Amino acid sequence: MNKKETVGIDISKSTFDAYLYVNRKHKEFSNNPKGFTALVNWLEACSKSKINEIGICFEHTGLYSLPLATFFYKIKIIYSMLPGMEIKKY
């Protein structure tokens, strides 16, 4: 699968930050379903790509990242959730 854009997401308790690598854009969202929907809309608008053409990666932060992972799973968005040390090595 060819990806046109990559997004890295940094998750905290109440918010998360998304950074588009190719387009060099950043935005903060609420860590709740409304923020997740806003993220998908923002990704498609800023990258001018469909969501399945964007590589999504975020750190496994336990309870803070689980709602986003569940949201992506339910709407069939492919993502990578990795341990923090693995991301740091890249």
N, CA, C and O atoms as a Tinker XYZ file with bonds, in Angstrom:
   360  protein
     1  N      0.841000   -1.172000    0.000000    73     2
     2  CA     0.000000    0.000000    0.000000    64     1     3
     3  C      0.892000    1.244000    0.000000    63     2     4     5
     4  O      1.750000    1.388000    0.871000    81     3
     5  N      0.703000    2.114000   -0.939000    73     3     6
     6  CA     1.504000    3.318000   -1.072000    64     5     7
     7  C      0.894000    4.448000   -0.242000    63     6     8     9
     8  O     -0.282000    4.775000   -0.397000    81     7
     9  N      1.706000    5.043000    0.644000    73     7    10
    10  CA     1.241000    6.141000    1.485000    64     9    11
    11  C      1.761000    7.456000    0.936000    63    10    12    13
    12  O      2.946000    7.574000    0.622000    81    11
    13  N      0.887000    8.443000    0.818000    73    11    14
    14  CA     1.259000    9.753000    0.293000    64    13    15
    15  C      1.694000   10.705000    1.396000    63    14    16    17
    16  O      2.344000   11.714000    1.123000    81    15
    17  N      1.345000   10.397000    2.627000    73    15    18
    18  CA     1.621000   11.267000    3.762000    64    17    19
    19  C      1.793000   10.415000    5.008000    63    18    20    21
    20  O      1.297000    9.290000    5.076000    81    19
    21  N      2.494000   10.951000    5.984000    73    19    22
    22  CA     2.684000   10.287000    7.262000    64    21    23
    23  C      2.307000   11.262000    8.361000    63    22    24    25
    24  O      2.640000   12.445000    8.296000    81    23
    25  N      1.611000   10.762000    9.367000    73    23    26
    26  CA     1.264000   11.602000   10.520000    64    25    27
    27  C      1.738000   10.912000   11.795000    63    26    28    29
    28  O      1.512000    9.719000   12.001000    81    27
    29  N      2.399000   11.692000   12.639000    73    27    30
    30  CA     2.789000   11.243000   13.960000    64    29    31
    31  C      1.877000   11.896000   14.976000    63    30    32    33
    32  O      1.587000   13.088000   14.882000    81    31
    33  N      1.425000   11.123000   15.943000    73    31    34
    34  CA     0.495000   11.635000   16.938000    64    33    35
    35  C      1.089000   11.437000   18.327000    63    34    36    37
    36  O      1.514000   10.337000   18.682000    81    35
    37  N      1.115000   12.515000   19.109000    73    35    38
    38  CA     1.593000   12.489000   20.488000    64    37    39
    39  C      0.377000   12.652000   21.397000    63    38    40    41
    40  O     -0.304000   13.677000   21.360000    81    39
    41  N      0.113000   11.633000   22.211000    73    39    42
    42  CA    -1.120000   11.591000   22.987000    64    41    43
    43  C     -0.869000   11.873000   24.459000    63    42    44    45
    44  O      0.069000   11.345000   25.056000    81    43
    45  N     -1.723000   12.715000   25.038000    73    43    46
    46  CA    -1.730000   12.939000   26.478000    64    45    47
    47  C     -3.144000   12.714000   27.002000    63    46    48    49
    48  O     -4.031000   12.312000   26.250000    81    47
    49  N     -3.351000   12.970000   28.268000    73    47    50
    50  CA    -4.642000   12.662000   28.893000    64    49    51
    51  C     -5.821000   13.386000   28.239000    63    50    52    53
    52  O     -6.832000   12.762000   27.919000    81    51
    53  N     -5.695000   14.692000   28.041000    73    51    54
    54  CA    -6.853000   15.441000   27.547000    64    53    55
    55  C     -6.737000   15.903000   26.093000    63    54    56    57
    56  O     -7.743000   16.268000   25.484000    81    55
    57  N     -5.537000   15.894000   25.536000    73    55    58
    58  CA    -5.337000   16.330000   24.153000    64    57    59
    59  C     -4.361000   15.411000   23.444000    63    58    60    61
    60  O     -3.719000   14.561000   24.061000    81    59
    61  N     -4.262000   15.600000   22.131000    73    59    62
    62  CA    -3.194000   14.956000   21.371000    64    61    63
    63  C     -2.785000   15.899000   20.247000    63    62    64    65
    64  O     -3.597000   16.673000   19.740000    81    63
    65  N     -1.525000   15.821000   19.870000    73    63    66
    66  CA    -0.971000   16.638000   18.797000    64    65    67
    67  C     -0.718000   15.757000   17.595000    63    66    68    69
    68  O     -0.213000   14.642000   17.722000    81    67
    69  N     -1.073000   16.268000   16.426000    73    67    70
    70  CA    -0.825000   15.550000   15.171000    64    69    71
    71  C      0.105000   16.401000   14.312000    63    70    72    73
    72  O     -0.061000   17.616000   14.212000    81    71
    73  N      1.087000   15.742000   13.692000    73    71    74
    74  CA     2.034000   16.442000   12.827000    64    73    75
    75  C      2.129000   15.717000   11.493000    63    74    76    77
    76  O      2.485000   14.540000   11.444000    81    75
    77  N      1.812000   16.416000   10.419000    73    75    78
    78  CA     1.938000   15.873000    9.066000    64    77    79
    79  C      3.365000   16.085000    8.590000    63    78    80    81
    80  O      3.853000   17.215000    8.559000    81    79
    81  N      4.031000   15.003000    8.221000    73    79    82
    82  CA     5.437000   15.063000    7.861000    64    81    83
    83  C      5.679000   15.771000    6.528000    63    82    84    85
    84  O      6.485000   16.700000    6.473000    81    83
    85  N      5.015000   15.364000    5.475000    73    83    86
    86  CA     5.247000   15.929000    4.141000    64    85    87
    87  C      4.787000   17.386000    4.082000    63    86    88    89
    88  O      5.508000   18.250000    3.583000    81    87
    89  N      3.601000   17.650000    4.587000    73    87    90
    90  CA     3.031000   18.996000    4.517000    64    89    91
    91  C      3.471000   19.912000    5.651000    63    90    92    93
    92  O      3.159000   21.103000    5.640000    81    91
    93  N      4.194000   19.367000    6.633000    73    91    94
    94  CA     4.723000   20.164000    7.751000    64    93    95
    95  C      3.641000   20.994000    8.442000    63    94    96    97
    96  O      3.780000   22.203000    8.623000    81    95
    97  N      2.571000   20.318000    8.819000    73    95    98
    98  CA     1.473000   20.994000    9.511000    64    97    99
    99  C      1.247000   20.332000   10.858000    63    98   100   101
   100  O      1.451000   19.129000   11.018000    81    99
   101  N      0.827000   21.127000   11.814000    73    99   102
   102  CA     0.608000   20.651000   13.176000    64   101   103
   103  C     -0.741000   21.163000   13.677000    63   102   104   105
   104  O     -1.167000   22.269000   13.347000    81   103
   105  N     -1.400000   20.331000   14.482000    73   103   106
   106  CA    -2.643000   20.773000   15.110000    64   105   107
   107  C     -2.882000   19.951000   16.378000    63   106   108   109
   108  O     -2.521000   18.777000   16.459000    81   107
   109  N     -3.493000   20.598000   17.351000    73   107   110
   110  CA    -3.848000   19.931000   18.605000    64   109   111
   111  C     -5.347000   19.631000   18.604000    63   110   112   113
   112  O     -6.153000   20.434000   18.135000    81   111
   113  N     -5.706000   18.460000   19.136000    73   111   114
   114  CA    -7.095000   18.019000   19.198000    64   113   115
   115  C     -7.422000   17.543000   20.605000    63   114   116   117
   116  O     -6.532000   17.182000   21.374000    81   115
   117  N     -8.706000   17.548000   20.930000    73   115   118
   118  CA    -9.175000   16.977000   22.192000    64   117   119
   119  C     -9.109000   15.458000   22.100000    63   118   120   121
   120  O     -9.426000   14.877000   21.061000    81   119
   121  N     -8.701000   14.823000   23.183000    73   119   122
   122  CA    -8.602000   13.363000   23.211000    64   121   123
   123  C     -9.977000   12.774000   23.574000    63   122   124   125
   124  O    -10.181000   12.234000   24.661000    81   123
   125  N    -10.903000   12.902000   22.621000    73   123   126
   126  CA   -12.258000   12.380000   22.776000    64   125   127
   127  C    -12.833000   12.145000   21.376000    63   126   128   129
   128  O    -12.216000   12.552000   20.391000    81   127
   129  N    -13.995000   11.502000   21.262000    73   127   130
   130  CA   -14.547000   11.199000   19.932000    64   129   131
   131  C    -14.703000   12.412000   19.011000    63   130   132   133
   132  O    -14.491000   12.296000   17.804000    81   131
   133  N    -15.063000   13.555000   19.553000    73   131   134
   134  CA   -15.183000   14.758000   18.726000    64   133   135
   135  C    -13.816000   15.144000   18.150000    63   134   136   137
   136  O    -13.721000   15.530000   16.985000    81   135
   137  N    -12.770000   15.041000   18.954000    73   135   138
   138  CA   -11.420000   15.333000   18.490000    64   137   139
   139  C    -10.939000   14.323000   17.464000    63   138   140   141
   140  O    -10.217000   14.683000   16.534000    81   139
   141  N    -11.332000   13.052000   17.622000    73   139   142
   142  CA   -10.922000   12.013000   16.669000    64   141   143
   143  C    -11.527000   12.277000   15.292000    63   142   144   145
   144  O    -10.855000   12.140000   14.270000    81   143
   145  N    -12.793000   12.654000   15.279000    73   143   146
   146  CA   -13.451000   12.981000   14.015000    64   145   147
   147  C    -12.820000   14.214000   13.379000    63   146   148   149
   148  O    -12.614000   14.259000   12.166000    81   147
   149  N    -12.514000   15.214000   14.206000    73   147   150
   150  CA   -11.861000   16.423000   13.701000    64   149   151
   151  C    -10.490000   16.086000   13.117000    63   150   152   153
   152  O    -10.088000   16.671000   12.111000    81   151
   153  N     -9.772000   15.153000   13.732000    73   151   154
   154  CA    -8.466000   14.726000   13.220000    64   153   155
   155  C     -8.602000   14.138000   11.824000    63   154   156   157
   156  O     -7.855000   14.518000   10.922000    81   155
   157  N     -9.536000   13.222000   11.629000    73   155   158
   158  CA    -9.725000   12.585000   10.319000    64   157   159
   159  C    -10.050000   13.638000    9.264000    63   158   160   161
   160  O     -9.491000   13.615000    8.168000    81   159
   161  N    -10.941000   14.550000    9.589000    73   159   162
   162  CA   -11.304000   15.613000    8.638000    64   161   163
   163  C    -10.099000   16.498000    8.319000    63   162   164   165
   164  O     -9.880000   16.850000    7.160000    81   163
   165  N     -9.322000   16.856000    9.336000    73   163   166
   166  CA    -8.129000   17.690000    9.153000    64   165   167
   167  C     -7.083000   16.971000    8.298000    63   166   168   169
   168  O     -6.487000   17.573000    7.404000    81   167
   169  N     -6.861000   15.687000    8.572000    73   167   170
   170  CA    -5.873000   14.922000    7.801000    64   169   171
   171  C     -6.234000   14.883000    6.321000    63   170   172   173
   172  O     -5.376000   15.105000    5.465000    81   171
   173  N     -7.478000   14.609000    6.021000    73   171   174
   174  CA    -7.899000   14.542000    4.621000    64   173   175
   175  C     -7.809000   15.906000    3.949000    63   174   176   177
   176  O     -7.417000   15.992000    2.786000    81   175
   177  N     -8.163000   16.968000    4.658000    73   175   178
   178  CA    -8.132000   18.315000    4.074000    64   177   179
   179  C     -6.700000   18.805000    3.868000    63   178   180   181
   180  O     -6.379000   19.338000    2.805000    81   179
   181  N     -5.847000   18.634000    4.857000    73   179   182
   182  CA    -4.475000   19.157000    4.769000    64   181   183
   183  C     -3.585000   18.359000    3.829000    63   182   184   185
   184  O     -2.732000   18.923000    3.144000    81   183
   185  N     -3.784000   17.054000    3.798000    73   183   186
   186  CA    -2.918000   16.221000    2.964000    64   185   187
   187  C     -3.469000   16.057000    1.558000    63   186   188   189
   188  O     -2.758000   15.613000    0.656000    81   187
   189  N     -4.734000   16.413000    1.369000    73   187   190
   190  CA    -5.413000   16.215000    0.080000    64   189   191
   191  C     -5.357000   14.754000   -0.343000    63   190   192   193
   192  O     -5.288000   14.439000   -1.531000    81   191
   193  N     -5.388000   13.866000    0.652000    73   191   194
   194  CA    -5.364000   12.424000    0.430000    64   193   195
   195  C     -6.518000   11.797000    1.195000    63   194   196   197
   196  O     -7.034000   12.368000    2.155000    81   195
   197  N     -6.909000   10.616000    0.753000    73   195   198
   198  CA    -7.892000    9.858000    1.510000    64   197   199
   199  C     -7.200000    9.290000    2.741000    63   198   200   201
   200  O     -5.987000    9.076000    2.741000    81   199
   201  N     -7.968000    9.050000    3.773000    73   199   202
   202  CA    -7.403000    8.612000    5.050000    64   201   203
   203  C     -6.599000    7.316000    4.920000    63   202   204   205
   204  O     -5.623000    7.126000    5.645000    81   203
   205  N     -6.993000    6.426000    4.009000    73   203   206
   206  CA    -6.251000    5.170000    3.851000    64   205   207
   207  C     -4.936000    5.359000    3.085000    63   206   208   209
   208  O     -4.184000    4.398000    2.925000    81   207
   209  N     -4.645000    6.571000    2.611000    73   207   210
   210  CA    -3.382000    6.871000    1.938000    64   209   211
   211  C     -2.405000    7.573000    2.873000    63   210   212   213
   212  O     -1.343000    8.026000    2.448000    81   211
   213  N     -2.778000    7.659000    4.162000    73   211   214
   214  CA    -1.949000    8.340000    5.159000    64   213   215
   215  C     -1.446000    7.318000    6.169000    63   214   216   217
   216  O     -2.237000    6.571000    6.746000    81   215
   217  N     -0.146000    7.283000    6.381000    73   215   218
   218  CA     0.436000    6.414000    7.404000    64   217   219
   219  C      0.260000    7.071000    8.761000    63   218   220   221
   220  O      0.698000    8.204000    8.962000    81   219
   221  N     -0.375000    6.378000    9.689000    73   219   222
   222  CA    -0.667000    6.930000   11.015000    64   221   223
   223  C      0.113000    6.146000   12.056000    63   222   224   225
   224  O      0.063000    4.917000   12.098000    81   223
   225  N      0.840000    6.882000   12.899000    73   223   226
   226  CA     1.633000    6.234000   13.942000    64   225   227
   227  C      1.507000    7.029000   15.235000    63   226   228   229
   228  O      1.559000    8.259000   15.230000    81   227
   229  N      1.341000    6.312000   16.337000    73   227   230
   230  CA     1.346000    6.960000   17.651000    64   229   231
   231  C      1.846000    5.999000   18.709000    63   230   232   233
   232  O      1.856000    4.782000   18.526000    81   231
   233  N      2.263000    6.586000   19.825000    73   231   234
   234  CA     2.831000    5.818000   20.924000    64   233   235
   235  C      1.731000    5.125000   21.717000    63   234   236   237
   236  O      0.642000    5.662000   21.915000    81   235
   237  N      2.050000    3.921000   22.160000    73   235   238
   238  CA     1.143000    3.194000   23.039000    64   237   239
   239  C      1.288000    3.810000   24.428000    63   238   240   241
   240  O      2.294000    3.603000   25.106000    81   239
   241  N      0.274000    4.567000   24.845000    73   239   242
   242  CA     0.311000    5.236000   26.148000    64   241   243
   243  C     -0.769000    4.684000   27.072000    63   242   244   245
   244  O     -1.245000    5.389000   27.962000    81   243
   245  N     -1.149000    3.456000   26.870000    73   243   246
   246  CA    -2.131000    2.821000   27.734000    64   245   247
   247  C     -3.509000    3.442000   27.599000    63   246   248   249
   248  O     -4.070000    3.509000   26.506000    81   247
   249  N     -4.052000    3.898000   28.730000    73   247   250
   250  CA    -5.412000    4.424000   28.738000    64   249   251
   251  C     -5.585000    5.663000   27.882000    63   250   252   253
   252  O     -6.696000    5.930000   27.426000    81   251
   253  N     -4.527000    6.432000   27.646000    73   251   254
   254  CA    -4.643000    7.653000   26.862000    64   253   255
   255  C     -4.749000    7.368000   25.359000    63   254   256   257
   256  O     -5.425000    8.104000   24.641000    81   255
   257  N     -4.095000    6.317000   24.882000    73   255   258
   258  CA    -4.114000    6.017000   23.443000    64   257   259
   259  C     -5.205000    5.014000   23.051000    63   258   260   261
   260  O     -5.559000    4.911000   21.877000    81   259
   261  N     -5.724000    4.294000   24.006000    73   259   262
   262  CA    -6.725000    3.264000   23.700000    64   261   263
   263  C     -7.990000    3.814000   23.037000    63   262   264   265
   264  O     -8.473000    3.192000   22.091000    81   263
   265  N     -8.557000    4.946000   23.480000    73   263   266
   266  CA    -9.757000    5.448000   22.792000    64   265   267
   267  C     -9.522000    5.781000   21.314000    63   266   268   269
   268  O    -10.385000    5.518000   20.476000    81   267
   269  N     -8.354000    6.359000   20.990000    73   267   270
   270  CA    -8.052000    6.663000   19.589000    64   269   271
   271  C     -7.899000    5.375000   18.783000    63   270   272   273
   272  O     -8.412000    5.272000   17.669000    81   271
   273  N     -7.200000    4.404000   19.342000    73   271   274
   274  CA    -7.026000    3.117000   18.660000    64   273   275
   275  C     -8.383000    2.447000   18.415000    63   274   276   277
   276  O     -8.617000    1.888000   17.343000    81   275
   277  N     -9.258000    2.504000   19.391000    73   275   278
   278  CA   -10.597000    1.919000   19.258000    64   277   279
   279  C    -11.396000    2.639000   18.178000    63   278   280   281
   280  O    -12.085000    1.999000   17.384000    81   279
   281  N    -11.307000    3.962000   18.147000    73   279   282
   282  CA   -11.989000    4.759000   17.122000    64   281   283
   283  C    -11.513000    4.353000   15.727000    63   282   284   285
   284  O    -12.327000    4.100000   14.839000    81   283
   285  N    -10.185000    4.293000   15.537000    73   283   286
   286  CA    -9.642000    3.899000   14.231000    64   285   287
   287  C    -10.092000    2.488000   13.854000    63   286   288   289
   288  O    -10.463000    2.238000   12.707000    81   287
   289  N    -10.059000    1.578000   14.805000    73   287   290
   290  CA   -10.453000    0.200000   14.544000    64   289   291
   291  C    -11.914000    0.120000   14.088000    63   290   292   293
   292  O    -12.234000   -0.584000   13.131000    81   291
   293  N    -12.785000    0.839000   14.774000    73   291   294
   294  CA   -14.218000    0.782000   14.464000    64   293   295
   295  C    -14.540000    1.317000   13.072000    63   294   296   297
   296  O    -15.464000    0.831000   12.421000    81   295
   297  N    -13.779000    2.323000   12.608000    73   295   298
   298  CA   -14.068000    2.869000   11.277000    64   297   299
   299  C    -13.071000    2.368000   10.227000    63   298   300   301
   300  O    -12.974000    2.909000    9.125000    81   299
   301  N    -12.331000    1.316000   10.606000    73   299   302
   302  CA   -11.445000    0.590000    9.681000    64   301   303
   303  C    -10.308000    1.452000    9.113000    63   302   304   305
   304  O     -9.995000    1.384000    7.925000    81   303
   305  N     -9.699000    2.260000    9.986000    73   303   306
   306  CA    -8.509000    3.021000    9.607000    64   305   307
   307  C     -7.289000    2.253000   10.102000    63   306   308   309
   308  O     -7.207000    1.891000   11.276000    81   307
   309  N     -6.349000    2.011000    9.205000    73   307   310
   310  CA    -5.133000    1.289000    9.567000    64   309   311
   311  C     -4.164000    2.251000   10.244000    63   310   312   313
   312  O     -3.953000    3.366000    9.768000    81   311
   313  N     -3.579000    1.818000   11.351000    73   311   314
   314  CA    -2.649000    2.637000   12.116000    64   313   315
   315  C     -1.575000    1.750000   12.728000    63   314   316   317
   316  O     -1.706000    0.527000   12.754000    81   315
   317  N     -0.515000    2.377000   13.217000    73   315   318
   318  CA     0.530000    1.675000   13.963000    64   317   319
   319  C      0.617000    2.298000   15.344000    63   318   320   321
   320  O      0.750000    3.515000   15.479000    81   319
   321  N      0.542000    1.463000   16.366000    73   319   322
   322  CA     0.702000    1.915000   17.741000    64   321   323
   323  C      1.944000    1.207000   18.281000    63   322   324   325
   324  O      1.960000   -0.015000   18.427000    81   323
   325  N      2.977000    1.986000   18.575000    73   323   326
   326  CA     4.279000    1.430000   18.910000    64   325   327
   327  C      4.725000    1.842000   20.301000    63   326   328   329
   328  O      4.266000    2.859000   20.822000    81   327
   329  N      5.627000    1.054000   20.920000    73   327   330
   330  CA     6.222000    1.468000   22.190000    64   329   331
   331  C      7.051000    2.744000   21.998000    63   330   332   333
   332  O      7.663000    2.943000   20.948000    81   331
   333  N      7.064000    3.590000   23.007000    73   331   334
   334  CA     7.791000    4.851000   22.929000    64   333   335
   335  C      9.266000    4.701000   22.589000    63   334   336   337
   336  O      9.799000    5.498000   21.817000    81   335
   337  N      9.928000    3.711000   23.138000    73   335   338
   338  CA    11.361000    3.521000   22.859000    64   337   339
   339  C     11.617000    3.159000   21.399000    63   338   340   341
   340  O     12.642000    3.541000   20.835000    81   339
   341  N     10.706000    2.436000   20.797000    73   339   342
   342  CA    10.847000    2.072000   19.392000    64   341   343
   343  C     10.739000    3.331000   18.509000    63   342   344   345
   344  O     11.500000    3.493000   17.555000    81   343
   345  N      9.803000    4.200000   18.836000    73   343   346
   346  CA     9.652000    5.453000   18.085000    64   345   347
   347  C     10.881000    6.322000   18.274000    63   346   348   349
   348  O     11.377000    6.910000   17.313000    81   347
   349  N     11.379000    6.411000   19.499000    73   347   350
   350  CA    12.554000    7.240000   19.791000    64   349   351
   351  C     13.773000    6.803000   18.983000    63   350   352   353
   352  O     14.570000    7.646000   18.572000    81   351
   353  N     13.930000    5.506000   18.750000    73   351   354
   354  CA    15.078000    5.000000   18.002000    64   353   355
   355  C     15.063000    5.446000   16.546000    63   354   356   357
   356  O     16.119000    5.528000   15.919000    81   355
   357  N     13.880000    5.737000   15.994000    73   355   358
   358  CA    13.799000    6.189000   14.624000    64   357   359
   359  C     14.202000    7.620000   14.538000    63   358   360
   360  O     14.201000    8.198000   13.451000    81   359
